[in-house]
Amino acid sequence: MPYTTNKGGNDTMSFIEMDHIRKQFGNLEVLKDVTLHVDEGEVVSIIGPSGSGKSTFLRCLCQLETIDGGTITVDGDVMVSQPEGSRRSVYAPPAQVRAICRRMGMCFQHFNLFPHMTVLDNILEAPRIVKGMKTEDIMPTAEELLKKVGLWDKRDEYPSRLSGGQQQRVAIARALAMNPDIMLFDEPTSALDPELTGEVLRTIKQLADEEMTMIIVTHEMAFAKEVADRVIFMADGLIQEEGTPQQFRKPAKRTERKALLKSSCASNRIYRHRYFCLCRLFRVAPSIIHALDAEHNIYDRKIYDFYEKEYLFLLK
């Protein structure tokens, strides 16, 4: 039975309601009847092994992916409904969907900054294009946001001149320039060296202190523990468990969690992620790992060991 989450456990409508979400890519069922409710001002971290469906679930909320079944409502506005008796979802008119999605800001794993634009122009571009605002009207907000993330002095630099942590902070400022009510983060620190993770963590914690509603997909357990009000554990396209970061430190389901991680690592669904994990483990080029793939059973064991270390507080 799928796990249903609702912070308050009552019948009042949550700020974000994603109910019975189903998603397939071809014959592969990635999300299997997933339900998540998020209250206004709440910070939810979604963790789980690669291939668990967590990033796809996040992308369904902001319509970077469309769902096959289920409903999505944001602050009482329906983005997707599902007629009674039907297994297929129906999206609201495009103008209504766009209006809902504009209330969300999205930060990606690899920053996605415009390389030919300065830091400042990266901030200014979306309000100019999407909202039709004039540069002089946006400038005070852009200055405030770059000062907030500690990068006003880098406003005339190009992304290639910045560290990964600085680029991710620019990406956060760019998303905030659209004045969103919800911030979505898809692996915001996984492309960063460990010493740069703290820069992004401080910025996200500041947003949490300002009661920004946030959903954060991450592999970083310490990161989730620092910023989240609630942690969701996904595996095999389902929410398997949820609770506060403190509750996740309890050993009640450690055997079950360990089995889920092992199952996910051995699954063909994460085959494409094997090379990334092995490159991190052995510090070699992807081509070398590809040449050795005939011994993939050995490497699946290594991947599981990697996840076991990465998700240490889940397994203790």
Residue, then its C-alpha position, 0 to 999 in steps of 0.5 A: m500500500p502506498y505511503t500517504t503523507n500529510k504533515g498535520g494529519n487532518d482534513t484541511m487543505s495543504f498548500i501543495e497536494m499531489d495525490h495518487i501520482r502515476k508516471q510511466f516512461g514507455n513500459l517502465e512505471v516510475l511513480k506508482d500511486v505516490t501522494l504527498h501534501v506539503d504545508e505552506g512554509e514547510v521544508v520537505s527533503i526527498i531522499g532515496p537511491s538513484g532510480s527511486g523516482k524522486s527527481t521525476f516526482l519533483r519535475c511533475l510538480c512544475q510540469l517539466e514532466t506530465i503525469d499519467g494519473g493523479t491530481i495536483t493542486v497548489d494553494g487551492d488551484v487545480m493544475v491536474s484533475q482526474p475524472e471519476g472512473s478514469r485512469r488518466s489525468v486531465y490538465a487545466p487550461p494552459a494559461q491556468v497551468r502556467a500561472i500555477c507554475r510561475r509560483m514555483g522556482m526551480c534549481f537544478q543539479h547543474f545550475n543551468l546558467f546562461p554561459h554567455m550572460t553575466v551573473l547580473d544578466n542571468i538574474l534579470e533575464a527571466p523577469r524581463i522575458v516572462k514578466g515583461m519588466k523593465t531593467e530599471d524596475i528589476m535592478p533593486t530586486a536583483e541587487e538585493l538577491l545577489k547581496k543575499v547570496g553574497l555575490w553582488d561583487k561578482r555581478d559582472e563575472y561570467p558563470s565560467r569564472l565562478s566556483g560551483g557553489q557560487q554558480q548554484r547560489v546565482a541559480i537560487a537568486r535567479a529563481l527568487a527573482m521571479n518572486p516564487d511562493i515555492m522553491l524546488f531543488d533537484e540535487p542542489t549540491s550533488a555536483l559540488d565538492p564537499e567544501l562548497t556544499g556549505e555555501v548552498l546550505r547556508t542560502i537554503k537555510q536562510l530561505a527556510d528561516e524566511e518560511m519559504t515553502m521548499i521541496i528538496v531532492t537530495h542524496e546528502m543526508a546531513f544536508a536533509k537533516e540540517v534544513a528539513d522539517r520532514v524527510i521522505f524516503m522513496a524507493d522503487g517509485l513509492i514513498q516508503e517512509e516519512g518523518t522528522p530527521q530525528q525520527f529517521r535516526k531511529p533503528a525501527k526499520r533499518t533492515e527494511r531500508k537496507a533491503l530497499l537500498k540493496s534492491s534498488c542498486a541491483s535493479n536495471r532501472i539504475y543501470r545508467h547511473r552505474y557509471f557515475c557511481l563507479c567514477r566517484l568510487f574509483r576516480v576513473a574515466p567513464s570509458i574505463i568503467h564501460a570497458l570493465d562492465a562485463e564484471h558488473n555484478i562485482y560493481d553492483r556490490k560496490i554501488y551498494d556499498f556506496y549507498e550504504k555509506e551515503y545513507l549511513f544514518l538510515l541504516k544505523 
